[in-house]
Amino acid sequence: MKSVTLQINGMNCASCARTAQQALAAVPGVQSVTVNFLNKTATITGGAEADLIAAVKAAGYTAHLPTRNRAAEEARAAQLALLRTAGIGALLLAGWLLDLPPLAIAATILAGFPIVYRAGKALLAKRLDADVLVAIAVIAASAIGEFIAAGEVAFIMQLGEQLEAYTTRRARRSLGSLLSLVPALARVRRADQETEVPTADLQIGDIIIVRAGERIPVDGIVRSGTAAVNQAPVTGESMPVNKEAGDEVFVGTLNETGALIIEARRVGDDTTLARIAQLVEAAQQREAPIQRTLDRLAGWLVPVMLGLAALVYLLTGNIERSITVLIVACPCALILATPTAVMAGIARAARAGILIKGGQYLEATARLHTIVFDKTGTLTHGQPEVADIRRNCHHSAAELVGLAAIAEKMSSHPIARAILRKAGGTPPDPTSFTSHQRGVVAEHAGQKLVVGNPALLAEHSIAVTGDHHDILVAHDGQLCGSIAIADTVRADAGAAVQQLRQLGIAKIVMLTGDNRRVALDIAGQLGIDEIQAEVLPEQKAQHIEALKKHGRVAMVGDGINDAPALAVADVGMAMGVTGTDVAHEAADVALMADDLSKIAFSVGLSRQALRIIKQGLWFALVYNVTMVGLAGSGHMHMIGGAIAHQFSSVLVILNAMRLLRYR
């Protein structure tokens, strides 16, 4: 079913987002709704577009489809809002310095009208939110003649909104900066001529020339040329990657040396970078479990604070104290603590080449007890390589592999490919070649070459003695030696396992369909706690279910035959999804590069995010209780209360923004 994203204006708190979500969910045909008040967006599956916009309007807000130049529109709106706030501040200052009440009243009306308007809409919609508390405070202060105080409260609230909007825009810019890496122009070869065209006009199949120092404008395949390409914006890799004919390249990456001729395969919104941005923005709208708990808390916190302000007035008879309680009691910092940290954490992960598909997976990754690895293609390279060579004759190891390569040149078997890679270069063609189930037989320079298992050599009356590997090589009727073929362990696998141990992961497990002997060998090299070998894909999911009884479990795999296990795990991590369907459907975390160190980075970042969320929540709770106590006891004036309220919100947001610099 089709999903639509709406830009919603007028939301200022989690309560507003919940109201908009309820209104949209009530529209006929709607299957699911996610609203993010930080991004001011809603993603809806089902329902007619006109009905959705009308529902938002009926709830007290406005909605429209996002435009391509959303960032520029937001920047202009922010500038106008800042100028308006500065003008109100100047009026207030003049009214106070010159002792002119009309100026103070004008400033109060200008600053307070948006708040009162939003509060009125909230009451008409039968809801209580933070705007209602502040509106009551501003109206009450004006009613007792405290126009300067009322104006300053409204002014400080508006200024605080500007600061909050600025910090959340900064978090979004860390993601938006990815798309700014796409060059505006591309050099295209058409009709044997080079012309520069806007990147937005590129088409699939275009031949594009990228020289040293230029960014690649499309996802494509290198047709000719060699270059070192910095892929950090897409994959998070710290070192440039050498590219040559046949290699895939991605939009926004930087050609550091050489020149490349590229055929465009994906352009515009279909490129890897664009899809990353779309996925991350969608992920930031998915709430963490802790956020859903706080949203429910906010539903009854506002009426409690109204009751508390009334109680203060009944006990003290002091209206100013009661108004100040209303101002400081708004739970904005409490509600902002989680979504800002989730937004910053997911944006930071995206810059490192890690796609975390929602706040719930960020939180689950922080609480992991066990990490399960697939073997083939995850801990190992996923293709056989020559691991060892044993000689039984006068030929050197290089000569032995060279003879085997001649015999295997015409074979398409993976073992043959491994031998040819080890030999390097292009071996001469054999004069004859026959493939058998147990190996190959060939002739070269008038002599017979037999490469295969002992049974094949026995068929050709070649004696096999001594200790040898699985692949035997015979030349001119004599055993020359043997070659061991194995799926080699990734160079970074041992360090990755060690990093996870240092982070305190309780158990590291390997699940593989390979035989137990091979699994034990690799587990021994890496120091893995437990192995499950000779396991079918559907059995992997059963093992994951058993491990979940002891704590949260992450499954790390290549996302192909591991899909059932990835889906069952608390956190499914798919390796190396660059250039494919960016985030596998079954995975919750997608690692853009085959870099195992990103797993520890994900765990560390998620734990830091959870720590920052808890810091924000505890700070907001203790701070609000303290401020309410000071206001109720008369130790804080209305203006001080407004400053204190905004200070707590901005401090919580700035603390969350520290995640953008996580190392």
C-alpha positions as CSV (number, residue, x, y, z in Angstrom):
1,M,0.0,0.0,0.0
2,K,1.3,3.5,-0.9
3,S,2.8,5.7,1.9
4,V,2.7,9.5,1.9
5,T,4.8,11.9,3.9
6,L,3.2,15.2,5.0
7,Q,4.9,18.3,6.4
8,I,2.9,19.5,9.4
9,N,3.1,23.0,10.7
10,G,2.0,24.1,14.2
11,M,3.3,21.1,16.3
12,N,5.4,22.2,19.2
13,C,5.5,19.2,21.5
14,A,5.0,15.5,21.8
15,S,1.4,16.0,22.8
16,C,0.8,17.9,19.5
17,A,2.4,15.0,17.6
18,R,0.1,12.5,19.4
19,T,-3.0,14.6,18.6
20,A,-2.0,14.8,14.9
21,Q,-1.3,11.1,14.9
22,Q,-4.7,10.2,16.4
23,A,-6.5,12.5,13.9
24,L,-4.7,10.9,10.9
25,A,-5.3,7.4,12.3
26,A,-9.0,8.0,12.3
27,V,-9.1,8.8,8.5
28,P,-10.8,5.9,6.6
29,G,-8.3,3.6,4.9
30,V,-5.3,4.5,7.0
31,Q,-3.2,1.5,8.0
32,S,-0.4,3.1,10.0
33,V,0.8,6.6,11.1
34,T,4.1,7.8,12.4
35,V,4.4,11.5,13.4
36,N,7.7,13.2,14.4
37,F,7.3,16.6,16.0
38,L,11.0,17.3,15.7
39,N,11.0,16.9,12.0
40,K,7.5,18.2,11.8
41,T,6.5,15.3,9.5
42,A,4.0,12.5,9.3
43,T,4.3,9.3,7.3
44,I,1.0,7.6,6.6
45,T,0.2,4.3,4.9
46,G,-3.3,4.3,3.3
47,G,-6.0,7.0,3.1
48,A,-6.7,9.7,0.6
49,E,-4.3,12.6,0.5
50,A,-7.0,15.3,0.7
51,D,-8.6,13.5,3.6
52,L,-5.3,13.3,5.5
53,I,-4.7,17.1,5.0
54,A,-8.2,17.9,6.1
55,A,-7.8,15.7,9.3
56,V,-4.7,17.6,10.3
57,K,-6.4,20.9,9.8
58,A,-9.4,19.8,11.9
59,A,-6.9,18.9,14.7
60,G,-5.6,22.4,14.7
61,Y,-2.6,22.2,12.5
62,T,-1.8,22.7,8.8
63,A,-0.3,20.1,6.4
64,H,1.2,19.9,2.9
65,L,3.4,17.7,0.8
66,P,7.1,18.3,1.4
67,T,8.8,20.4,-1.3
68,R,12.2,19.7,-2.9
69,N,13.6,22.9,-1.4
70,R,12.3,22.2,2.1
71,A,15.7,23.1,3.7
72,A,15.7,26.5,2.0
73,E,12.1,27.2,3.0
74,E,12.9,26.2,6.6
75,A,15.9,28.5,6.6
76,R,13.8,31.5,5.3
77,A,11.0,30.8,7.9
78,A,13.6,30.6,10.7
79,Q,15.1,34.0,9.6
80,L,11.7,35.6,9.6
81,A,10.8,34.1,13.0
82,L,14.1,35.3,14.4
83,L,13.5,38.9,13.0
84,R,10.0,38.8,14.5
85,T,11.3,37.7,17.9
86,A,14.1,40.3,17.8
87,G,11.4,43.0,17.1
88,I,9.3,41.9,20.0
89,G,12.4,41.9,22.2
90,A,13.2,45.5,21.1
91,L,9.6,46.6,21.9
92,L,9.8,45.0,25.4
93,L,13.1,46.6,26.1
94,A,11.9,50.0,25.0
95,G,8.7,49.7,27.1
96,W,10.7,48.8,30.2
97,L,13.5,51.4,29.8
98,L,11.0,54.2,28.8
99,D,8.3,53.0,31.2
100,L,5.7,53.0,28.4
101,P,3.0,50.3,29.2
102,P,1.6,50.5,25.6
103,L,4.8,49.2,24.2
104,A,4.9,46.4,26.7
105,I,1.2,45.5,25.9
106,A,2.0,45.5,22.1
107,A,5.0,43.2,22.7
108,T,2.9,40.9,24.9
109,I,0.2,40.6,22.2
110,L,2.7,40.0,19.5
111,A,4.6,37.4,21.4
112,G,1.7,35.8,23.2
113,F,-0.8,35.6,20.3
114,P,0.7,32.5,18.6
115,I,0.8,30.7,22.0
116,V,-2.7,31.6,22.9
117,Y,-3.9,30.7,19.4
118,R,-2.4,27.3,19.6
119,A,-3.7,26.8,23.1
120,G,-7.2,27.7,21.9
121,K,-7.0,25.2,19.1
122,A,-5.8,22.6,21.6
123,L,-8.8,23.2,23.9
124,L,-11.2,23.1,21.0
125,A,-9.7,19.8,20.1
126,K,-10.3,18.7,23.8
127,R,-6.7,18.3,24.7
128,L,-4.3,19.8,27.2
129,D,-0.7,20.5,26.2
130,A,2.3,22.8,27.1
131,D,0.8,25.7,25.1
132,V,-2.3,25.7,27.4
133,L,-0.1,26.0,30.5
134,V,1.9,28.9,29.0
135,A,-1.2,30.7,27.6
136,I,-2.9,30.6,31.0
137,A,0.3,32.0,32.5
138,V,0.5,34.9,30.0
139,I,-3.2,35.8,30.3
140,A,-3.1,35.6,34.1
141,A,0.0,37.8,34.3
142,S,-1.6,40.4,31.9
143,A,-4.8,40.3,34.0
144,I,-3.0,41.4,37.1
145,G,-1.2,44.2,35.2
146,E,2.2,42.5,34.9
147,F,2.5,43.3,31.2
148,I,6.3,43.5,31.2
149,A,6.4,40.1,32.9
150,A,3.8,38.6,30.6
151,G,5.6,39.9,27.5
152,E,8.9,38.7,28.7
153,V,7.5,35.2,29.5
154,A,6.0,35.0,26.0
155,F,9.2,36.4,24.4
156,I,11.5,34.0,26.2
157,M,9.2,31.1,25.2
158,Q,9.4,32.2,21.6
159,L,13.2,32.6,21.8
160,G,13.4,29.2,23.3
161,E,11.5,27.7,20.4
162,Q,14.0,29.4,18.0
163,L,16.9,27.8,19.9
164,E,15.2,24.4,19.9
165,A,14.4,24.6,16.2
166,Y,18.0,25.6,15.5
167,T,19.5,22.6,17.3
168,T,17.1,20.1,15.7
169,R,17.9,21.6,12.3
170,R,21.6,21.2,13.0
171,A,20.9,17.5,13.7
172,R,19.1,17.1,10.4
173,R,21.8,19.0,8.6
174,S,24.3,16.3,9.6
175,L,22.2,14.0,7.4
176,G,21.3,16.5,4.8
177,S,25.0,17.2,4.3
178,L,25.2,13.8,2.6
179,L,23.0,14.9,-0.2
180,S,25.0,18.2,-0.6
181,L,27.9,15.9,-1.7
182,V,26.1,15.3,-5.0
183,P,27.8,17.6,-7.6
184,A,25.6,20.2,-9.4
185,L,27.1,19.4,-12.8
186,A,28.4,16.3,-14.5
187,R,30.7,15.9,-17.5
188,V,28.9,13.6,-20.0
189,R,30.1,12.1,-23.3
190,R,27.4,12.3,-25.9
191,A,28.0,11.8,-29.7
192,D,31.7,11.7,-29.0
193,Q,31.6,15.1,-27.4
194,E,32.0,16.1,-23.7
195,T,29.4,18.4,-22.3
196,E,28.5,19.6,-18.8
197,V,24.9,18.9,-17.8
198,P,23.0,19.4,-14.5
199,T,23.2,16.2,-12.4
200,A,19.4,16.3,-12.1
201,D,19.2,15.7,-15.9
202,L,21.4,12.6,-16.0
203,Q,19.8,9.4,-17.4
204,I,20.6,5.7,-16.9
205,G,23.1,4.6,-19.5
206,D,24.9,8.0,-19.7
207,I,28.7,7.8,-20.0
208,I,30.2,10.2,-17.4
209,I,33.8,11.3,-17.1
210,V,35.1,12.0,-13.5
211,R,38.6,13.4,-13.1
212,A,40.8,13.6,-10.0
213,G,39.4,15.8,-7.3
214,E,35.8,15.5,-8.6
215,R,32.8,13.8,-6.9
216,I,31.0,11.1,-8.7
217,P,27.5,12.2,-9.7
218,V,25.7,8.8,-10.1
219,D,25.8,5.2,-9.0
220,G,27.4,3.3,-11.9
221,I,29.9,0.9,-13.3
222,V,33.5,1.8,-14.2
223,R,34.0,1.2,-18.0
224,S,37.6,2.3,-18.1
225,G,40.3,4.0,-16.1
226,T,41.7,3.5,-12.6
227,A,41.4,5.7,-9.5
228,A,41.5,5.8,-5.8
229,V,38.0,6.7,-4.6
230,N,37.1,8.0,-1.1
231,Q,33.8,6.2,-0.2
232,A,33.5,7.5,3.3
233,P,30.2,9.4,2.8
234,V,28.5,6.1,1.7
235,T,30.3,3.3,3.5
236,G,32.2,5.0,6.3
237,E,35.5,3.5,5.1
238,S,38.4,5.6,6.2
239,M,40.8,4.6,3.4
240,P,40.3,5.2,-0.4
241,V,39.3,2.2,-2.4
242,N,41.0,1.4,-5.8
243,K,38.5,1.3,-8.7
244,E,39.0,-0.2,-12.1
245,A,36.9,-1.5,-15.0
246,G,34.0,-3.5,-13.8
247,D,33.9,-2.0,-10.3
248,E,30.8,-0.3,-8.9
249,V,31.0,3.4,-7.8
250,F,28.5,5.5,-5.8
251,V,27.2,9.0,-6.0
252,G,28.9,11.6,-3.7
253,T,32.2,9.7,-3.4
254,L,35.4,11.5,-4.2
255,N,37.8,10.6,-7.0
256,E,41.1,11.3,-5.3
257,T,43.5,10.2,-8.1
258,G,43.2,9.1,-11.7
259,A,40.3,9.4,-14.1
260,L,37.2,7.2,-14.6
261,I,34.8,6.6,-17.4
262,I,31.5,5.6,-15.7
263,E,28.2,4.2,-17.1
264,A,25.3,5.5,-15.0
265,R,23.2,2.7,-13.4
266,R,21.1,4.7,-10.9
267,V,20.4,8.4,-10.9
268,G,18.5,11.0,-8.9
269,D,16.3,9.6,-6.1
270,D,17.3,6.0,-6.9
271,T,21.0,6.5,-6.0
272,T,22.4,4.9,-2.9
273,L,23.0,8.2,-1.2
274,A,19.4,9.4,-1.8
275,R,18.0,6.1,-0.5
276,I,20.2,6.3,2.6
277,A,18.8,9.8,3.3
278,Q,15.2,8.5,2.8
279,L,15.8,5.5,5.1
280,V,17.4,7.5,7.8
281,E,14.7,10.1,7.9
282,A,12.1,7.4,8.1
283,A,14.1,5.7,10.9
284,Q,14.2,8.9,12.9
285,Q,10.4,8.8,13.1
286,R,10.2,5.4,14.6
287,E,10.0,5.8,18.4
288,A,12.1,3.9,20.9
289,P,10.1,2.0,23.6
290,I,11.2,4.4,26.2
291,Q,9.7,7.3,24.1
292,R,6.3,5.6,23.9
293,T,6.3,5.4,27.7
294,L,7.1,9.1,28.0
295,D,4.4,10.0,25.5
296,R,1.8,8.3,27.7
297,L,3.2,10.1,30.7
298,A,2.9,13.5,29.0
299,G,-0.8,12.7,28.5
300,W,-1.6,13.2,32.2
301,L,1.3,15.3,33.3
302,V,-0.2,18.6,32.0
303,P,-3.5,18.3,33.9
304,V,-1.5,17.3,37.0
305,M,0.5,20.5,36.7
306,L,-2.6,22.6,36.2
307,G,-3.9,21.1,39.4
308,L,-0.6,21.8,41.2
309,A,-0.7,25.5,40.1
310,A,-4.3,25.7,41.5
311,L,-3.2,24.1,44.7
312,V,-0.4,26.6,45.1
313,Y,-2.9,29.5,44.7
314,L,-5.3,27.9,47.2
315,L,-2.5,27.5,49.8
316,T,-0.7,30.8,49.3
317,G,-3.3,33.1,47.7
318,N,-0.4,34.4,45.5
319,I,-1.3,34.4,41.9
320,E,2.2,35.2,40.7
321,R,3.5,32.0,42.4
322,S,0.8,30.0,40.7
323,I,1.6,31.5,37.3
324,T,5.3,30.8,37.8
325,V,4.5,27.2,38.6
326,L,2.6,26.9,35.3
327,I,5.6,28.2,33.4
328,V,8.3,26.0,35.0
329,A,6.0,22.9,35.1
330,C,5.9,22.3,31.3
331,P,7.6,18.9,30.8
332,C,9.2,19.9,27.5
333,A,12.8,18.9,28.5
334,L,11.4,15.5,29.7
335,I,9.7,14.9,26.3
336,L,12.6,16.2,24.2
337,A,15.3,14.0,25.8
338,T,14.6,10.8,23.9
339,P,13.7,11.9,20.3
340,T,16.6,14.3,20.1
341,A,19.1,11.6,21.2
342,V,17.5,9.1,18.7
343,M,17.7,11.6,15.9
344,A,21.4,12.5,16.6
345,G,22.4,8.8,17.1
346,I,20.8,7.6,13.9
347,A,22.3,10.6,11.9
348,R,25.8,9.9,13.4
349,A,25.5,6.2,12.5
350,A,24.5,7.1,8.9
351,R,27.7,9.2,8.6
352,A,29.7,6.1,9.6
353,G,28.0,3.9,7.0
354,I,25.5,2.3,9.4
355,L,21.8,2.5,8.8
356,I,19.8,1.9,12.0
357,K,16.2,1.6,11.0
358,G,14.5,3.1,14.1
359,G,14.8,4.2,17.7
360,Q,13.6,0.8,19.0
361,Y,16.7,-0.8,17.3
362,L,19.0,1.8,18.7
363,E,17.7,1.0,22.2
364,A,17.8,-2.8,21.6
365,T,21.4,-2.6,20.3
366,A,22.4,-0.8,23.5
367,R,21.1,-3.7,25.6
368,L,22.6,-6.6,23.7
369,H,23.6,-9.7,25.6
370,T,24.6,-12.0,22.8
371,I,25.9,-11.5,19.2
372,V,25.6,-14.3,16.7
373,F,27.7,-14.4,13.5
374,D,27.1,-16.2,10.3
375,K,30.4,-17.6,9.1
376,T,30.6,-17.6,5.3
377,G,30.7,-14.1,3.9
378,T,30.6,-12.5,7.4
379,L,33.6,-13.8,9.5
380,T,35.2,-15.2,6.3
381,H,35.5,-13.8,2.8
382,G,33.0,-16.3,1.4
383,Q,35.2,-17.6,-1.4
384,P,37.9,-20.4,-1.3
385,E,41.5,-19.4,-1.3
386,V,44.8,-21.2,-1.3
387,A,45.7,-21.6,2.4
388,D,48.8,-23.8,2.3
389,I,51.1,-25.7,-0.1
390,R,53.1,-28.9,0.5
391,R,55.8,-30.0,-1.9
392,N,56.7,-33.7,-2.6
393,C,59.3,-33.1,-5.4
394,H,61.9,-30.7,-6.8
395,H,59.3,-28.1,-7.9
396,S,59.1,-24.9,-5.8
397,A,55.8,-23.9,-4.3
398,A,55.3,-21.3,-7.0
399,E,56.0,-23.9,-9.7
400,L,53.6,-26.3,-8.1
401,V,50.8,-23.8,-8.1
402,G,51.7,-22.8,-11.7
403,L,51.3,-26.4,-12.9
404,A,48.0,-26.7,-11.1
405,A,46.8,-23.4,-12.7
406,I,47.6,-24.7,-16.2
407,A,45.5,-27.8,-15.5
408,E,42.6,-25.8,-13.9
409,K,42.6,-22.9,-16.5
410,M,39.6,-24.3,-18.4
411,S,37.6,-25.2,-15.2
412,S,34.9,-23.0,-13.7
413,H,35.0,-24.7,-10.3
414,P,35.5,-22.3,-7.3
415,I,38.7,-24.3,-6.3
416,A,40.1,-23.7,-9.8
417,R,39.4,-20.0,-9.5
418,A,41.3,-20.0,-6.1
419,I,44.3,-21.7,-7.7
420,L,44.4,-19.3,-10.6
421,R,44.2,-16.3,-8.3
422,K,47.1,-17.7,-6.3
423,A,49.2,-18.3,-9.4
424,G,48.6,-14.8,-10.7
425,G,49.0,-13.7,-14.3
426,T,47.7,-15.7,-17.2
427,P,48.9,-19.3,-17.3
428,P,49.4,-21.0,-20.8
429,D,46.5,-23.0,-22.2
430,P,46.7,-26.8,-21.8
431,T,46.8,-28.8,-25.0
432,S,44.0,-31.0,-23.7
433,F,41.6,-30.8,-20.8
434,T,39.1,-33.2,-19.2
435,S,37.0,-32.4,-16.1
436,H,36.1,-35.2,-13.7
437,Q,33.9,-35.3,-10.6
438,R,37.1,-35.8,-8.5
439,G,39.3,-33.2,-10.3
440,V,40.8,-32.4,-13.7
441,V,43.3,-34.1,-16.1
442,A,45.2,-32.0,-18.7
443,E,48.2,-32.1,-20.9
444,H,50.9,-29.4,-21.3
445,A,54.2,-29.6,-23.2
446,G,53.6,-33.3,-23.8
447,Q,53.2,-34.2,-20.1
448,K,50.2,-35.2,-18.2
449,L,48.9,-33.0,-15.3
450,V,46.4,-34.5,-12.8
451,V,44.9,-32.3,-10.1
452,G,42.3,-33.7,-7.7
453,N,41.6,-36.0,-4.8
454,P,43.5,-39.3,-4.0
455,A,40.9,-41.4,-5.8
456,L,41.5,-39.5,-9.1
457,L,45.3,-40.0,-8.8
458,A,44.7,-43.7,-8.0
459,E,42.7,-44.0,-11.3
460,H,45.8,-42.8,-13.1
461,S,48.1,-45.2,-11.2
462,I,49.9,-42.4,-9.3
463,A,51.1,-43.4,-5.8
464,V,50.0,-41.2,-3.0
465,T,52.1,-41.4,0.2
466,G,52.8,-39.2,3.3
467,D,50.8,-36.4,4.8
468,H,49.0,-34.2,2.2
469,H,46.2,-31.7,1.7
470,D,42.9,-32.3,0.0
471,I,43.9,-31.2,-3.5
472,L,46.8,-33.2,-4.9
473,V,49.0,-32.2,-7.9
474,A,50.7,-34.8,-10.1
475,H,53.1,-34.1,-13.0
476,D,54.3,-36.6,-15.5
477,G,53.0,-39.6,-13.4
478,Q,54.5,-38.4,-10.1
479,L,53.0,-36.7,-7.0
480,C,54.5,-33.2,-6.8
481,G,52.6,-31.9,-3.8
482,S,49.3,-30.8,-2.4
483,I,47.3,-27.6,-2.0
484,A,45.0,-26.7,0.9
485,I,41.9,-24.7,-0.1
486,A,39.9,-22.9,2.6
487,D,37.5,-20.0,3.1
488,T,39.9,-17.5,4.8
489,V,39.0,-15.5,7.8
490,R,38.6,-11.7,7.4
491,A,41.6,-9.8,8.6
492,D,39.5,-7.6,10.9
493,A,37.4,-10.5,12.3
494,G,39.7,-11.2,15.3
495,A,39.8,-7.5,16.3
496,A,36.1,-7.1,15.9
497,V,35.4,-10.1,18.3
498,Q,37.9,-8.5,20.8
499,Q,36.2,-5.1,20.6
500,L,32.9,-6.7,21.4
501,R,34.4,-8.5,24.4
502,Q,35.8,-5.2,25.6
503,L,32.3,-3.7,25.4
504,G,31.1,-6.5,27.7
505,I,29.0,-8.6,25.3
506,A,28.3,-11.7,27.3
507,K,28.4,-14.3,24.6
508,I,29.7,-14.5,21.0
509,V,28.3,-17.4,18.9
510,M,28.9,-18.6,15.3
511,L,26.1,-20.3,13.3
512,T,27.1,-22.0,10.1
513,G,26.0,-24.5,7.6
514,D,29.6,-25.6,7.1
515,N,31.0,-28.8,8.7
516,R,32.0,-28.9,12.3
517,R,35.7,-29.3,11.7
518,V,36.0,-26.1,9.7
519,A,33.7,-24.2,12.2
520,L,35.9,-25.3,15.2
521,D,39.0,-24.2,13.4
522,I,37.7,-20.7,12.7
523,A,36.1,-20.4,16.2
524,G,39.5,-21.3,17.6
525,Q,41.3,-18.6,15.6
526,L,38.8,-15.9,16.7
527,G,38.1,-16.9,20.2
528,I,34.4,-17.5,19.7
529,D,32.5,-18.9,22.7
530,E,30.0,-21.3,21.0
531,I,29.5,-22.8,17.6
532,Q,26.5,-24.4,15.9
533,A,27.7,-26.1,12.7
534,E,25.9,-27.9,9.8
535,V,22.8,-25.8,10.4
536,L,20.2,-25.1,7.8
537,P,18.9,-21.5,7.3
538,E,15.6,-22.3,9.0
539,Q,17.4,-24.0,11.9
540,K,19.4,-20.8,12.5
541,A,16.2,-19.0,13.5
542,Q,15.4,-21.8,16.1
543,H,18.9,-21.3,17.6
544,I,18.3,-17.5,17.8
545,E,15.0,-18.1,19.6
546,A,16.8,-20.4,22.2
547,L,19.5,-17.7,22.8
548,K,16.9,-15.0,23.3
549,K,15.8,-16.7,26.6
550,H,19.0,-15.4,28.2
551,G,18.9,-11.8,26.9
552,R,18.7,-9.6,23.8
553,V,20.4,-11.2,20.7
554,A,21.8,-9.6,17.5
555,M,22.3,-11.7,14.4
556,V,25.0,-10.6,11.9
557,G,24.8,-12.0,8.4
558,D,24.9,-11.3,4.7
559,G,21.1,-11.0,4.5
560,I,20.7,-13.7,1.9
561,N,20.3,-17.1,3.4
562,D,20.4,-15.5,6.9
563,A,17.0,-13.7,6.4
564,P,15.0,-15.9,8.8
565,A,17.6,-15.5,11.6
566,L,17.9,-11.8,11.0
567,A,14.2,-11.4,11.3
568,V,13.9,-13.4,14.5
569,A,16.8,-11.7,16.3
570,D,16.1,-8.7,18.5
571,V,18.5,-6.8,16.2
572,G,19.3,-8.2,12.7
573,M,22.5,-6.7,11.2
574,A,23.1,-7.1,7.5
575,M,26.7,-6.8,6.2
576,G,27.8,-5.0,3.1
577,V,24.6,-3.8,1.6
578,T,26.1,-1.0,-0.5
579,G,24.7,-1.0,-4.1
580,T,22.1,-3.6,-3.3
581,D,18.7,-2.9,-1.8
582,V,20.4,-0.6,0.7
583,A,18.7,-2.1,3.8
584,H,17.6,-5.7,3.6
585,E,14.0,-6.0,4.6
586,A,14.8,-8.6,7.2
587,A,17.5,-6.5,8.9
588,D,17.2,-3.8,11.5
589,V,20.7,-2.4,11.1
590,A,22.5,-2.3,7.7
591,L,26.2,-2.0,7.5
592,M,27.1,-0.4,4.1
593,A,30.6,-1.8,4.0
594,D,32.0,-5.3,4.8
595,D,33.7,-3.8,7.9
596,L,33.2,-5.8,11.1
597,S,34.5,-3.0,13.3
598,K,31.2,-1.2,12.5
599,I,29.4,-3.7,14.8
600,A,31.3,-2.6,17.9
601,F,30.8,1.0,16.7
602,S,27.0,0.4,16.5
603,V,26.9,-1.1,20.0
604,G,29.1,1.7,21.5
605,L,27.1,4.4,19.8
606,S,23.8,2.9,20.9
607,R,25.0,2.6,24.5
608,Q,26.1,6.2,24.5
609,A,22.7,7.2,23.1
610,L,20.9,5.3,25.9
611,R,23.2,7.0,28.5
612,I,22.4,10.4,27.1
613,I,18.7,9.7,27.1
614,K,18.8,8.6,30.7
615,Q,20.9,11.7,31.6
616,G,18.3,13.9,29.9
617,L,15.4,12.2,31.6
618,W,16.9,12.4,35.1
619,F,18.1,15.9,34.6
620,A,14.6,17.1,33.4
621,L,12.8,15.3,36.2
622,V,15.0,16.6,39.0
623,Y,15.2,20.1,37.4
624,N,11.4,20.4,37.0
625,V,10.7,19.2,40.5
626,T,13.3,21.7,41.9
627,M,11.9,24.6,39.8
628,V,8.3,23.9,40.8
629,G,9.5,23.9,44.4
630,L,11.2,27.2,44.0
631,A,8.2,28.7,42.2
632,G,5.7,27.5,44.7
633,S,7.7,28.7,47.6
634,G,8.1,32.2,46.1
635,H,11.8,32.0,45.4
636,M,11.4,32.4,41.6
637,H,9.7,35.1,39.6
638,M,7.8,34.6,36.4
639,I,10.6,35.9,34.1
640,G,13.1,33.7,35.9
641,G,10.8,30.8,35.5
642,A,10.5,31.3,31.8
643,I,14.3,31.5,31.5
644,A,14.7,28.4,33.6
645,H,12.1,26.5,31.6
646,Q,13.9,27.2,28.3
647,F,17.3,26.6,29.7
648,S,16.4,23.0,30.6
649,S,15.0,22.3,27.2
650,V,18.0,23.7,25.3
651,L,20.4,22.0,27.6
652,V,18.8,18.6,27.0
653,I,18.9,19.1,23.3
654,L,22.6,20.2,23.3
655,N,23.5,17.2,25.4
656,A,21.9,14.9,22.8
657,M,23.8,16.7,20.0
658,R,27.0,15.4,21.5
659,L,26.2,12.1,19.8
660,L,27.0,13.8,16.4
661,R,30.6,13.8,17.5
662,Y,30.7,10.2,18.9
663,R,34.0,8.4,18.2
